[in-house]
Amino acid sequence: MKLASMLIVAAVVLTGAACSKGPSNEAAPAASATHAAADVVPGSHEDWCGEHEVPESMCTRCNPSLIAAFKATNDWCGEHGLPESQCLKCNPDLKIVRPPKAQ
């Protein structure tokens, strides 16, 4: 995915998350074995969807509300129903790599 598109999508996701969540006394839910916790930093090692092998903050299969942002940046594979930047069927050489753990 082009860096500019990733930044736009990340900005949309972060803006939406910031606008949709008010103060809460509830603790953030813990991560499951395959999904990140709700309070992880996007782009971090912890921001990972183990089920779909993409950043959790950019996983349209787990969070369909992200689809519009990908479509808005022309990063959508209509044939396979996921971002073109994540479509391994259209882009078999694509490498989606989990960021390393912070030291």
N, C-alpha and C positions, 0 to 999 in steps of 0.2 A: 504494500500500500504506500502511496506517496506520503511523505512526511507531512506535508501540508494538510492532506485529508485526515491523517491520524490526529493531528493537532486540533482540527476543526471538530472531529467526532469527540475527542476527549473533552474539549471545551463545552460542547453541547451536553455531554453526559454529566460533567461536573456542575454546569449551570443548572441543569434539571434536578440533580441531586440536592444542590444547595437550596433551590427554591421549593422543593417538595417536602423537605424535612424541617420540621420545627424543633424546638427544644424538647427533649424527652428525658425522662428519668429512667427509662428502660435501657438496659445494657444492650449493645449490639449483639445480634445472634452469632453464635459460634459458627465457624466454617464446618461444612460437612467434609467427608473424605474427598469429595470431588469439586466442591465449590468454595469460593473465598467468602470470608466474613464480610458483612456489609460495610465495615469501617476501614477496610484496607485502602492503602494509597494506590490509586490507579497507576499502572505502569510498574509497580513493584513486583518482587518475586511472589508475594502473597496474593497478588491480584491475578489469579489463575483459575480457569475452569478446567479441571482435570477431565471432565466428561467430554468436552469438545476440543481441548488442547489449544485454547486461545485465551487472551486476557479476559477475566470475568467481566470487567468493565466494558468490554467490547463484544460480549457474547450475545448475539441476537437470538440464538436458539433458547437461551435461558431468560433473556429479557427482550421480548419482541418490541418493547417501546423504543429500542435503539434503532430499529429498521429505518425509520424516517430520516434520521441523521445520515445514515449511510447512503440512502437514496438521494438525499439532497446534495451529497458530494460526488454523485455519479460513481459510487463504489458499491454497486449492487449487481449480483448475478441472478437475474430473474429465472433462469433455467433451473438453478439449484437452490434458490431461496436463501441465500446467505451473501455476506459481503464478498465482492470479487477479490478483495485483498485477503480473504480467508478461504477461497474456493480452490481446494486442491484438485478437483476434477478438471477445472479449466486451466489451472496453473500448477501442473504436477511438480515443477521444480521449486515451488514456493516453500520456504522454510519459516515456520512460526516458532520462535524460540522463547522459552520462558526466561525472563531476566534472572540473573544470578542473585543469590541471597546477599543482603547488605552485610558488609563486614563490620 
